[in-house]
Each structure stands twice: as structure tokens, then as C-alpha cells.
Amino acid sequence: MTNIVNFPNNKVEIFPSSLDESYKHIEDVRRNYCDEISSDVVEAVFSVIQNYGIQVSVDEETVKNIVFMEESIKSLLYKMKKVHHPFHDIASATITLNDDAKEEIEKFVDEKP
């Protein structure tokens, strides 16, 4: 009989083997989750922009702005999930908030747990 199924002989480790690996895995899951949300948000932004009659071009400078916007959204989501993003450092170093800006944001944010 020659129809024998060979099973893989390499071992696959399913669970992290240390606390550090567990934390890394959790961070990866959070990062992937935020990345998926970010993609959905960018798609929604384009939908709204196009609904207002603005056609988005795909020239190099526009694409750079789109990438910047998506990274900004990721940065916000990562902050909420306690995952570091390079934009956190950039925002801290370059943006100073005044009371008016904070009040405007508070109108849109529900801080209830």
C-alpha cells in the first residue's frame, strides 16, 4: 500500500514559553487589531471625502499625505491600547494644546468607562 500520509515532523509551539513572549504576543495582537481598525477608518474617510464631491488623486504627494493620515490614526489607536508608535514622540515634541483645543476634542469623546 503506497497511499501513506506523512504528518509534519516539526514541532510547532503554540503557546509562548516565557512571560516576555506572552507580552510580545499580546502587543502583536493589539497592533494587528489597531491596524485593521485603521484601514477601516481610512476607507471611511475616503468615502466621506468622495461623498462631498472631492476626488482623491493618487499622485506621489497625495499618497504621502494618505500614509501620514493612516499612521496618525494608528498612533491614536496604539495609544489607546498602550502600544508605542513613533508618532507619539513626534506629537509630544511638536504639539502644544491650548484649552480651546481640548474643549473641542472633549465634545466628541465620551470618557465613560
N, CA, C and O atoms as CSV, one atom per row, in Angstrom:
chain,resi,resn,atom,element,x,y,z
A,1,MET,N,N,0.853,-1.167,0.000
A,1,MET,CA,C,0.000,0.000,0.000
A,1,MET,C,C,0.903,1.236,0.000
A,1,MET,O,O,1.743,1.391,0.886
A,2,THR,N,N,0.731,2.112,-0.990
A,2,THR,CA,C,1.616,3.268,-1.128
A,2,THR,C,C,0.926,4.597,-0.807
A,2,THR,O,O,1.547,5.653,-0.928
A,3,ASN,N,N,-0.299,4.566,-0.415
A,3,ASN,CA,C,-1.031,5.801,-0.090
A,3,ASN,C,C,-0.895,6.134,1.401
A,3,ASN,O,O,-1.885,6.121,2.132
A,4,ILE,N,N,0.285,6.422,1.833
A,4,ILE,CA,C,0.524,6.745,3.235
A,4,ILE,C,C,0.674,8.255,3.365
A,4,ILE,O,O,1.430,8.876,2.619
A,5,VAL,N,N,-0.047,8.841,4.311
A,5,VAL,CA,C,0.014,10.269,4.558
A,5,VAL,C,C,1.137,10.540,5.551
A,5,VAL,O,O,1.148,9.986,6.650
A,6,ASN,N,N,2.071,11.383,5.166
A,6,ASN,CA,C,3.150,11.764,6.062
A,6,ASN,C,C,2.740,13.005,6.845
A,6,ASN,O,O,2.384,14.033,6.269
A,7,PHE,N,N,2.796,12.890,8.156
A,7,PHE,CA,C,2.473,14.025,9.013
A,7,PHE,C,C,3.725,14.863,9.209
A,7,PHE,O,O,4.842,14.347,9.171
A,8,PRO,N,N,3.534,16.151,9.417
A,8,PRO,CA,C,4.712,17.002,9.645
A,8,PRO,C,C,5.483,16.515,10.872
A,8,PRO,O,O,4.889,16.143,11.884
A,9,ASN,N,N,6.787,16.522,10.769
A,9,ASN,CA,C,7.577,16.043,11.888
A,9,ASN,C,C,8.223,17.179,12.676
A,9,ASN,O,O,8.956,16.934,13.634
A,10,ASN,N,N,7.955,18.411,12.277
A,10,ASN,CA,C,8.496,19.522,13.061
A,10,ASN,C,C,7.479,19.936,14.120
A,10,ASN,O,O,6.272,19.919,13.877
A,11,LYS,N,N,7.975,20.302,15.280
A,11,LYS,CA,C,7.100,20.687,16.378
A,11,LYS,C,C,6.760,22.171,16.254
A,11,LYS,O,O,7.627,23.006,15.994
A,12,VAL,N,N,5.499,22.473,16.444
A,12,VAL,CA,C,5.042,23.855,16.404
A,12,VAL,C,C,4.635,24.244,17.817
A,12,VAL,O,O,3.761,23.623,18.421
A,13,GLU,N,N,5.283,25.282,18.334
A,13,GLU,CA,C,4.959,25.751,19.674
A,13,GLU,C,C,3.794,26.718,19.569
A,13,GLU,O,O,3.886,27.746,18.899
A,14,ILE,N,N,2.713,26.388,20.226
A,14,ILE,CA,C,1.501,27.182,20.149
A,14,ILE,C,C,1.500,28.298,21.192
A,14,ILE,O,O,1.089,29.421,20.901
A,15,PHE,N,N,1.951,27.996,22.382
A,15,PHE,CA,C,1.895,28.950,23.480
A,15,PHE,C,C,3.262,29.582,23.712
A,15,PHE,O,O,4.293,28.933,23.534
A,16,PRO,N,N,3.263,30.846,24.107
A,16,PRO,CA,C,4.546,31.477,24.447
A,16,PRO,C,C,5.203,30.727,25.602
A,16,PRO,O,O,4.521,30.221,26.493
A,17,SER,N,N,6.517,30.661,25.580
A,17,SER,CA,C,7.219,29.889,26.591
A,17,SER,C,C,7.780,30.750,27.719
A,17,SER,O,O,8.403,30.225,28.641
A,18,SER,N,N,7.568,32.066,27.659
A,18,SER,CA,C,8.031,32.934,28.734
A,18,SER,C,C,7.066,34.102,28.882
A,18,SER,O,O,6.224,34.354,28.020
A,19,LEU,N,N,7.208,34.797,29.983
A,19,LEU,CA,C,6.362,35.964,30.227
A,19,LEU,C,C,6.617,37.043,29.179
A,19,LEU,O,O,5.681,37.683,28.700
A,20,ASP,N,N,7.893,37.243,28.823
A,20,ASP,CA,C,8.227,38.236,27.793
A,20,ASP,C,C,7.590,37.886,26.455
A,20,ASP,O,O,7.080,38.765,25.760
A,21,GLU,N,N,7.616,36.607,26.091
A,21,GLU,CA,C,6.972,36.184,24.842
A,21,GLU,C,C,5.466,36.410,24.905
A,21,GLU,O,O,4.844,36.758,23.901
A,22,SER,N,N,4.884,36.213,26.076
A,22,SER,CA,C,3.440,36.448,26.240
A,22,SER,C,C,3.103,37.913,26.021
A,22,SER,O,O,2.148,38.238,25.316
A,23,TYR,N,N,3.901,38.810,26.635
A,23,TYR,CA,C,3.678,40.241,26.452
A,23,TYR,C,C,3.863,40.655,24.996
A,23,TYR,O,O,3.103,41.471,24.475
A,24,LYS,N,N,4.861,40.098,24.352
A,24,LYS,CA,C,5.111,40.398,22.938
A,24,LYS,C,C,3.926,39.940,22.087
A,24,LYS,O,O,3.489,40.650,21.181
A,25,HIS,N,N,3.418,38.761,22.387
A,25,HIS,CA,C,2.263,38.234,21.642
A,25,HIS,C,C,1.042,39.138,21.830
A,25,HIS,O,O,0.334,39.441,20.870
A,26,ILE,N,N,0.804,39.563,23.066
A,26,ILE,CA,C,-0.330,40.452,23.343
A,26,ILE,C,C,-0.168,41.769,22.581
A,26,ILE,O,O,-1.125,42.278,21.998
A,27,GLU,N,N,1.053,42.315,22.592
A,27,GLU,CA,C,1.290,43.566,21.860
A,27,GLU,C,C,1.060,43.370,20.364
A,27,GLU,O,O,0.489,44.242,19.708
A,28,ASP,N,N,1.495,42.243,19.820
A,28,ASP,CA,C,1.281,41.958,18.392
A,28,ASP,C,C,-0.211,41.878,18.071
A,28,ASP,O,O,-0.657,42.389,17.045
A,29,VAL,N,N,-0.971,41.242,18.943
A,29,VAL,CA,C,-2.417,41.124,18.728
A,29,VAL,C,C,-3.055,42.506,18.767
A,29,VAL,O,O,-3.896,42.829,17.928
A,30,ARG,N,N,-2.658,43.324,19.740
A,30,ARG,CA,C,-3.193,44.691,19.838
A,30,ARG,C,C,-2.824,45.506,18.604
A,30,ARG,O,O,-3.656,46.231,18.059
A,31,ARG,N,N,-1.574,45.384,18.168
A,31,ARG,CA,C,-1.114,46.133,16.994
A,31,ARG,C,C,-1.917,45.712,15.750
A,31,ARG,O,O,-2.369,46.568,14.989
A,32,ASN,N,N,-2.091,44.426,15.548
A,32,ASN,CA,C,-2.854,43.943,14.384
A,32,ASN,C,C,-4.302,44.417,14.430
A,32,ASN,O,O,-4.875,44.782,13.403
A,33,TYR,N,N,-4.887,44.412,15.614
A,33,TYR,CA,C,-6.263,44.883,15.793
A,33,TYR,C,C,-6.366,46.364,15.412
A,33,TYR,O,O,-7.271,46.762,14.679
A,34,CYS,N,N,-5.435,47.170,15.916
A,34,CYS,CA,C,-5.425,48.601,15.605
A,34,CYS,C,C,-5.195,48.844,14.114
A,34,CYS,O,O,-5.804,49.740,13.530
A,35,ASP,N,N,-4.330,48.057,13.504
A,35,ASP,CA,C,-4.068,48.196,12.070
A,35,ASP,C,C,-5.324,47.919,11.244
A,35,ASP,O,O,-5.585,48.600,10.253
A,36,GLU,N,N,-6.093,46.918,11.657
A,36,GLU,CA,C,-7.338,46.607,10.950
A,36,GLU,C,C,-8.335,47.761,11.091
A,36,GLU,O,O,-8.973,48.160,10.116
A,37,ILE,N,N,-8.462,48.290,12.302
A,37,ILE,CA,C,-9.367,49.425,12.521
A,37,ILE,C,C,-8.914,50.613,11.685
A,37,ILE,O,O,-9.733,51.284,11.056
A,38,SER,N,N,-7.614,50.873,11.679
A,38,SER,CA,C,-7.072,51.999,10.921
A,38,SER,C,C,-7.427,51.889,9.441
A,38,SER,O,O,-7.828,52.875,8.823
A,39,SER,N,N,-7.284,50.718,8.886
A,39,SER,CA,C,-7.641,50.522,7.474
A,39,SER,C,C,-9.117,50.838,7.233
A,39,SER,O,O,-9.471,51.466,6.235
A,40,ASP,N,N,-9.969,50.399,8.152
A,40,ASP,CA,C,-11.403,50.674,8.029
A,40,ASP,C,C,-11.684,52.174,8.121
A,40,ASP,O,O,-12.512,52.705,7.380
A,41,VAL,N,N,-10.990,52.851,9.036
A,41,VAL,CA,C,-11.192,54.295,9.212
A,41,VAL,C,C,-10.753,55.058,7.968
A,41,VAL,O,O,-11.450,55.969,7.521
A,42,VAL,N,N,-9.605,54.694,7.410
A,42,VAL,CA,C,-9.120,55.372,6.201
A,42,VAL,C,C,-10.113,55.162,5.059
A,42,VAL,O,O,-10.403,56.095,4.309
A,43,GLU,N,N,-10.625,53.964,4.927
A,43,GLU,CA,C,-11.629,53.700,3.894
A,43,GLU,C,C,-12.870,54.563,4.118
A,43,GLU,O,O,-13.435,55.093,3.161
A,44,ALA,N,N,-13.294,54.706,5.366
A,44,ALA,CA,C,-14.461,55.539,5.675
A,44,ALA,C,C,-14.177,57.010,5.382
A,44,ALA,O,O,-15.050,57.721,4.885
A,45,VAL,N,N,-12.968,57.468,5.687
A,45,VAL,CA,C,-12.587,58.859,5.404
A,45,VAL,C,C,-12.703,59.131,3.903
A,45,VAL,O,O,-13.259,60.151,3.494
A,46,PHE,N,N,-12.178,58.219,3.086
A,46,PHE,CA,C,-12.265,58.413,1.638
A,46,PHE,C,C,-13.708,58.422,1.162
A,46,PHE,O,O,-14.067,59.186,0.265
A,47,SER,N,N,-14.522,57.588,1.752
A,47,SER,CA,C,-15.937,57.556,1.391
A,47,SER,C,C,-16.598,58.906,1.690
A,47,SER,O,O,-17.347,59.427,0.864
A,48,VAL,N,N,-16.323,59.467,2.861
A,48,VAL,CA,C,-16.898,60.761,3.235
A,48,VAL,C,C,-16.379,61.859,2.307
A,48,VAL,O,O,-17.157,62.680,1.821
A,49,ILE,N,N,-15.076,61.874,2.062
A,49,ILE,CA,C,-14.491,62.888,1.175
A,49,ILE,C,C,-15.133,62.822,-0.208
A,49,ILE,O,O,-15.483,63.853,-0.782
A,50,GLN,N,N,-15.287,61.617,-0.741
A,50,GLN,CA,C,-15.877,61.461,-2.068
A,50,GLN,C,C,-17.355,61.820,-2.057
A,50,GLN,O,O,-17.869,62.338,-3.049
A,51,ASN,N,N,-18.051,61.555,-0.948
A,51,ASN,CA,C,-19.459,61.949,-0.840
A,51,ASN,C,C,-19.636,63.462,-0.871
A,51,ASN,O,O,-20.698,63.956,-1.248
A,52,TYR,N,N,-18.601,64.195,-0.477
A,52,TYR,CA,C,-18.622,65.654,-0.552
A,52,TYR,C,C,-18.188,66.148,-1.928
A,52,TYR,O,O,-18.082,67.355,-2.144
A,53,GLY,N,N,-17.937,65.237,-2.852
A,53,GLY,CA,C,-17.626,65.614,-4.222
A,53,GLY,C,C,-16.165,65.872,-4.502
A,53,GLY,O,O,-15.824,66.415,-5.553
A,54,ILE,N,N,-15.298,65.496,-3.588
A,54,ILE,CA,C,-13.866,65.694,-3.797
A,54,ILE,C,C,-13.255,64.386,-4.287
A,54,ILE,O,O,-13.377,63.345,-3.640
A,55,GLN,N,N,-12.603,64.457,-5.430
A,55,GLN,CA,C,-11.954,63.278,-5.995
A,55,GLN,C,C,-10.521,63.190,-5.477
A,55,GLN,O,O,-9.754,64.141,-5.626
A,56,VAL,N,N,-10.157,62.085,-4.884
A,56,VAL,CA,C,-8.808,61.879,-4.345
A,56,VAL,C,C,-7.915,61.360,-5.462
A,56,VAL,O,O,-8.233,60.373,-6.125
A,57,SER,N,N,-6.793,62.044,-5.657
A,57,SER,CA,C,-5.848,61.602,-6.686
A,57,SER,C,C,-4.819,60.663,-6.069
A,57,SER,O,O,-4.734,60.528,-4.849
A,58,VAL,N,N,-4.045,60.022,-6.927
A,58,VAL,CA,C,-3.035,59.078,-6.444
A,58,VAL,C,C,-1.623,59.513,-6.836
A,58,VAL,O,O,-0.743,58.682,-7.061
A,59,ASP,N,N,-1.422,60.833,-6.915
A,59,ASP,CA,C,-0.070,61.315,-7.192
A,59,ASP,C,C,0.786,61.108,-5.933
A,59,ASP,O,O,0.261,60.858,-4.848
A,60,GLU,N,N,2.094,61.216,-6.095
A,60,GLU,CA,C,3.034,60.887,-5.021
A,60,GLU,C,C,2.795,61.698,-3.748
A,60,GLU,O,O,2.816,61.144,-2.649
A,61,GLU,N,N,2.571,62.995,-3.885
A,61,GLU,CA,C,2.372,63.842,-2.700
A,61,GLU,C,C,1.071,63.497,-1.978
A,61,GLU,O,O,1.025,63.505,-0.748
A,62,THR,N,N,0.028,63.199,-2.723
A,62,THR,CA,C,-1.237,62.809,-2.098
A,62,THR,C,C,-1.086,61.490,-1.368
A,62,THR,O,O,-1.592,61.329,-0.257
A,63,VAL,N,N,-0.395,60.548,-1.982
A,63,VAL,CA,C,-0.168,59.251,-1.337
A,63,VAL,C,C,0.617,59.432,-0.042
A,63,VAL,O,O,0.333,58.764,0.951
A,64,LYS,N,N,1.599,60.326,-0.044
A,64,LYS,CA,C,2.356,60.606,1.184
A,64,LYS,C,C,1.429,61.137,2.276
A,64,LYS,O,O,1.551,60.748,3.437
A,65,ASN,N,N,0.508,62.020,1.908
A,65,ASN,CA,C,-0.444,62.550,2.880
A,65,ASN,C,C,-1.383,61.469,3.401
A,65,ASN,O,O,-1.741,61.457,4.579
A,66,ILE,N,N,-1.773,60.575,2.522
A,66,ILE,CA,C,-2.639,59.470,2.925
A,66,ILE,C,C,-1.911,58.563,3.915
A,66,ILE,O,O,-2.479,58.161,4.931
A,67,VAL,N,N,-0.662,58.244,3.616
A,67,VAL,CA,C,0.136,57.404,4.519
A,67,VAL,C,C,0.291,58.099,5.871
A,67,VAL,O,O,0.177,57.457,6.915
A,68,PHE,N,N,0.549,59.401,5.855
A,68,PHE,CA,C,0.686,60.166,7.090
A,68,PHE,C,C,-0.609,60.116,7.901
A,68,PHE,O,O,-0.577,59.933,9.118
A,69,MET,N,N,-1.756,60.281,7.220
A,69,MET,CA,C,-3.046,60.218,7.900
A,69,MET,C,C,-3.259,58.846,8.525
A,69,MET,O,O,-3.683,58.742,9.676
A,70,GLU,N,N,-2.967,57.798,7.767
A,70,GLU,CA,C,-3.168,56.443,8.300
A,70,GLU,C,C,-2.263,56.185,9.501
A,70,GLU,O,O,-2.695,55.579,10.482
A,71,GLU,N,N,-1.021,56.636,9.432
A,71,GLU,CA,C,-0.119,56.458,10.564
A,71,GLU,C,C,-0.582,57.263,11.772
A,71,GLU,O,O,-0.404,56.826,12.909
A,72,SER,N,N,-1.165,58.419,11.542
A,72,SER,CA,C,-1.709,59.215,12.641
A,72,SER,C,C,-2.867,58.486,13.324
A,72,SER,O,O,-2.976,58.481,14.550
A,73,ILE,N,N,-3.717,57.878,12.521
A,73,ILE,CA,C,-4.830,57.107,13.071
A,73,ILE,C,C,-4.295,55.914,13.852
A,73,ILE,O,O,-4.764,55.634,14.955
A,74,LYS,N,N,-3.317,55.209,13.289
A,74,LYS,CA,C,-2.706,54.088,14.007
A,74,LYS,C,C,-2.119,54.558,15.327
A,74,LYS,O,O,-2.278,53.892,16.350
A,75,SER,N,N,-1.448,55.689,15.312
A,75,SER,CA,C,-0.838,56.231,16.523
A,75,SER,C,C,-1.887,56.452,17.610
A,75,SER,O,O,-1.669,56.104,18.771
A,76,LEU,N,N,-3.007,57.020,17.235
A,76,LEU,CA,C,-4.096,57.250,18.186
A,76,LEU,C,C,-4.596,55.920,18.758
A,76,LEU,O,O,-4.763,55.780,19.970
A,77,LEU,N,N,-4.828,54.963,17.890
A,77,LEU,CA,C,-5.325,53.656,18.334
A,77,LEU,C,C,-4.301,52.925,19.190
A,77,LEU,O,O,-4.651,52.324,20.206
A,78,TYR,N,N,-3.044,52.975,18.785
A,78,TYR,CA,C,-1.978,52.343,19.573
A,78,TYR,C,C,-1.926,52.960,20.966
A,78,TYR,O,O,-1.758,52.246,21.955
A,79,LYS,N,N,-2.071,54.285,21.049
A,79,LYS,CA,C,-2.044,54.973,22.339
A,79,LYS,C,C,-3.145,54.429,23.243
A,79,LYS,O,O,-2.929,54.205,24.434
A,80,MET,N,N,-4.322,54.220,22.669
A,80,MET,CA,C,-5.450,53.706,23.449
A,80,MET,C,C,-5.217,52.275,23.913
A,80,MET,O,O,-5.753,51.859,24.940
A,81,LYS,N,N,-4.426,51.525,23.170
A,81,LYS,CA,C,-4.148,50.126,23.513
A,81,LYS,C,C,-2.776,49.943,24.168
A,81,LYS,O,O,-2.310,48.819,24.355
A,82,LYS,N,N,-2.131,51.078,24.517
A,82,LYS,CA,C,-0.842,51.063,25.215
A,82,LYS,C,C,0.259,50.357,24.413
A,82,LYS,O,O,1.046,49.579,24.954
A,83,VAL,N,N,0.289,50.652,23.115
A,83,VAL,CA,C,1.337,50.144,22.226
A,83,VAL,C,C,2.064,51.366,21.669
A,83,VAL,O,O,1.425,52.316,21.217
A,84,HIS,N,N,3.381,51.346,21.698
A,84,HIS,CA,C,4.142,52.517,21.250
A,84,HIS,C,C,4.102,52.646,19.730
A,84,HIS,O,O,4.137,51.659,18.995
A,85,HIS,N,N,4.028,53.894,19.291
A,85,HIS,CA,C,4.111,54.241,17.873
A,85,HIS,C,C,5.040,55.441,17.768
A,85,HIS,O,O,4.992,56.317,18.632
A,86,PRO,N,N,5.887,55.516,16.738
A,86,PRO,CA,C,6.817,56.640,16.607
A,86,PRO,C,C,6.140,58.016,16.582
A,86,PRO,O,O,6.752,59.006,16.982
A,87,PHE,N,N,4.910,58.090,16.129
A,87,PHE,CA,C,4.200,59.370,16.099
A,87,PHE,C,C,3.926,59.903,17.506
A,87,PHE,O,O,3.738,61.108,17.669
A,88,HIS,N,N,3.900,59.044,18.523
A,88,HIS,CA,C,3.697,59.514,19.891
A,88,HIS,C,C,4.797,60.510,20.262
A,88,HIS,O,O,4.526,61.567,20.833
A,89,ASP,N,N,6.030,60.159,19.933
A,89,ASP,CA,C,7.165,61.032,20.238
A,89,ASP,C,C,7.089,62.331,19.435
A,89,ASP,O,O,7.384,63.407,19.954
A,90,ILE,N,N,6.700,62.223,18.188
A,90,ILE,CA,C,6.596,63.403,17.323
A,90,ILE,C,C,5.518,64.349,17.857
A,90,ILE,O,O,5.737,65.558,17.933
A,91,ALA,N,N,4.369,63.812,18.220
A,91,ALA,CA,C,3.276,64.640,18.732
A,91,ALA,C,C,3.675,65.318,20.040
A,91,ALA,O,O,3.401,66.502,20.237
A,92,SER,N,N,4.318,64.574,20.926
A,92,SER,CA,C,4.743,65.150,22.207
A,92,SER,C,C,5.736,66.283,22.017
A,92,SER,O,O,5.707,67.275,22.745
A,93,ALA,N,N,6.610,66.130,21.039
A,93,ALA,CA,C,7.665,67.127,20.826
A,93,ALA,C,C,7.194,68.347,20.041
A,93,ALA,O,O,7.804,69.411,20.149
A,94,THR,N,N,6.128,68.222,19.257
A,94,THR,CA,C,5.786,69.305,18.335
A,94,THR,C,C,4.440,69.978,18.577
A,94,THR,O,O,4.183,71.045,18.020
A,95,ILE,N,N,3.574,69.381,19.394
A,95,ILE,CA,C,2.220,69.927,19.543
A,95,ILE,C,C,1.999,70.407,20.971
A,95,ILE,O,O,2.233,69.682,21.938
A,96,THR,N,N,1.543,71.648,21.070
A,96,THR,CA,C,1.158,72.218,22.360
A,96,THR,C,C,-0.333,72.505,22.305
A,96,THR,O,O,-0.801,73.211,21.411
A,97,LEU,N,N,-1.072,71.964,23.250
A,97,LEU,CA,C,-2.520,72.153,23.267
A,97,LEU,C,C,-2.900,73.353,24.115
A,97,LEU,O,O,-2.309,73.605,25.165
A,98,ASN,N,N,-3.898,74.089,23.640
A,98,ASN,CA,C,-4.487,75.129,24.464
A,98,ASN,C,C,-5.845,74.633,24.964
A,98,ASN,O,O,-6.323,73.587,24.523
A,99,ASP,N,N,-6.457,75.363,25.865
A,99,ASP,CA,C,-7.726,74.928,26.451
A,99,ASP,C,C,-8.822,74.777,25.407
A,99,ASP,O,O,-9.650,73.873,25.509
A,100,ASP,N,N,-8.838,75.652,24.404
A,100,ASP,CA,C,-9.862,75.578,23.361
A,100,ASP,C,C,-9.777,74.264,22.591
A,100,ASP,O,O,-10.799,73.646,22.294
A,101,ALA,N,N,-8.568,73.841,22.273
A,101,ALA,CA,C,-8.391,72.585,21.533
A,101,ALA,C,C,-8.900,71.414,22.354
A,101,ALA,O,O,-9.583,70.534,21.831
A,102,LYS,N,N,-8.571,71.400,23.625
A,102,LYS,CA,C,-9.018,70.310,24.495
A,102,LYS,C,C,-10.539,70.278,24.592
A,102,LYS,O,O,-11.146,69.208,24.543
A,103,GLU,N,N,-11.160,71.460,24.730
A,103,GLU,CA,C,-12.619,71.527,24.802
A,103,GLU,C,C,-13.275,71.014,23.523
A,103,GLU,O,O,-14.296,70.329,23.581
A,104,GLU,N,N,-12.692,71.341,22.368
A,104,GLU,CA,C,-13.231,70.864,21.094
A,104,GLU,C,C,-13.189,69.339,21.018
A,104,GLU,O,O,-14.150,68.707,20.577
A,105,ILE,N,N,-12.087,68.758,21.443
A,105,ILE,CA,C,-11.952,67.291,21.420
A,105,ILE,C,C,-12.922,66.650,22.402
A,105,ILE,O,O,-13.525,65.621,22.097
A,106,GLU,N,N,-13.078,67.252,23.580
A,106,GLU,CA,C,-13.971,66.695,24.598
A,106,GLU,C,C,-15.418,66.608,24.109
A,106,GLU,O,O,-16.178,65.771,24.596
A,107,LYS,N,N,-15.810,67.451,23.162
A,107,LYS,CA,C,-17.157,67.398,22.613
A,107,LYS,C,C,-17.419,66.070,21.897
A,107,LYS,O,O,-18.553,65.595,21.841
A,108,PHE,N,N,-16.349,65.480,21.351
A,108,PHE,CA,C,-16.504,64.266,20.557
A,108,PHE,C,C,-16.168,62.992,21.316
A,108,PHE,O,O,-16.450,61.893,20.839
A,109,VAL,N,N,-15.572,63.129,22.489
A,109,VAL,CA,C,-15.092,61.963,23.224
A,109,VAL,C,C,-15.964,61.727,24.444
A,109,VAL,O,O,-16.180,62.626,25.257
A,110,ASP,N,N,-16.451,60.523,24.556
A,110,ASP,CA,C,-17.211,60.124,25.727
A,110,ASP,C,C,-16.244,59.399,26.656
A,110,ASP,O,O,-15.808,58.288,26.355
A,111,GLU,N,N,-15.908,60.024,27.781
A,111,GLU,CA,C,-14.894,59.463,28.663
A,111,GLU,C,C,-15.443,58.459,29.662
A,111,GLU,O,O,-14.740,58.103,30.607
A,112,LYS,N,N,-16.641,58.002,29.493
A,112,LYS,CA,C,-17.192,56.997,30.407
A,112,LYS,C,C,-16.497,55.663,30.158
A,112,LYS,O,O,-16.214,55.305,29.014
A,113,PRO,N,N,-16.225,54.935,31.231
A,113,PRO,CA,C,-15.550,53.629,31.054
A,113,PRO,C,C,-16.399,52.609,30.362
A,113,PRO,O,O,-15.959,51.479,30.151
